[in-house]
Amino acid sequence: MKKKKSNMLKSEPKSQANDLNSHFSELRKRIVISLIIYVIATVLGFIFHRNILSLMVEPVTEINQLSQGLPVFTNITEFWSVVMKVSLLSGLLLSFPLISYQILAFVLPGLKNNEKKFIIILLPGSIISFYAGAAFGFFVLLPPAINFLVFFGGDISEPLIRIGSLVQLTINLMLWMGVCFQLPIIMYLLTSIKVVNAKKLSYFRKYFIIFSFVLGAVITPTFDPVNQIIVALPIMFLYEIGILLSRTKK
């Protein structure tokens, strides 16, 4: 009996060590696959960087009269830094769903059945929301923001837009709105883990309306109230969606 117990005690550390090695091996595998996916997506972004940049500079093609409608660069390395920034961002946007799948494949085996269902539903919704927010920032928010920033000077100054500042503004608006569109998912998650409930969220609605306009002022690089309203209204709408989702959790 003593020999059997000692053998069992010896086998347990070996089993734990094997499990730990297996987890590290699986983690290393998922990280390597994710890096390969991101590199391939970034290379694709670099290959098509001219198409992407053409889409980004379209809102200012009729503004820069001194440069035949094209944005300019004033530093010899500025255009290359813009190209790399656009390529890296494009790689992230393209590879994000596939990298998320790699994270799921690593995490799901260690979760309970109800936790698996929760993650499987939550993550795709978060990805779709981020893309929807980025699209809203580019197609809805960016054009009026550019018009306000450019024509605010009136007859006092002539606009000559740098491609670096234009791309940075575009990326900032897209990322900010992508994050803001995560609001219903975050509210649903907080309700699920019992941090808040639908009743409390409904109570804080009046405060969130003020917060939406403050956030709109932070996100938009303008002092134009129209642009702030364009940002604040969808954020308030997303808050209402979050309340509706929270009511499904009892």
Stockholm file with secondary structure:
# STOCKHOLM 1.0

chainA/1-250         MKKKKSNMLKSEPKSQANDLNSHFSELRKRIVISLIIYVIATVLGFIFHRNILSLMVEPVTEINQLSQGLPVFTNITEFWSVVMKVSLLSGLLLSFPLISYQILAFVLPGLKNNEKKFIIILLPGSIISFYAGAAFGFFVLLPPAINFLVFFGGDISEPLIRIGSLVQLTINLMLWMGVCFQLPIIMYLLTSIKVVNAKKLSYFRKYFIIFSFVLGAVITPTFDPVNQIIVALPIMFLYEIGILLSRTKK
#=GR chainA/1-250 SS CHHHHHHHHHHHHHHHHHHHHHHHHHHHHHHHHHHHHHHHHHHHHHHTHHHHHHHHHGGGTTTCGGGTTCCBCCSTTHHHHHHHHHHHHHHHHHHHHHHHHHHHHHHGGGSCHHHHHHHHHHHHHHHHHHHHHHHHIIIIIHHHHHHHHHHTTTTSCCCCCBHHHHHHHHHHHHHHHHHHTTHHHHHHHHHHTTSCCHHHHHHTHHHHHHHHHHHHHHHSSSCCHHHHHHHHHHHHHHHHHHHHHHTTCC
#=GC SS_cons         CHHHHHHHHHHHHHHHHHHHHHHHHHHHHHHHHHHHHHHHHHHHHHHTHHHHHHHHHGGGTTTCGGGTTCCBCCSTTHHHHHHHHHHHHHHHHHHHHHHHHHHHHHHGGGSCHHHHHHHHHHHHHHHHHHHHHHHHIIIIIHHHHHHHHHHTTTTSCCCCCBHHHHHHHHHHHHHHHHHHTTHHHHHHHHHHTTSCCHHHHHHTHHHHHHHHHHHHHHHSSSCCHHHHHHHHHHHHHHHHHHHHHHTTCC
//
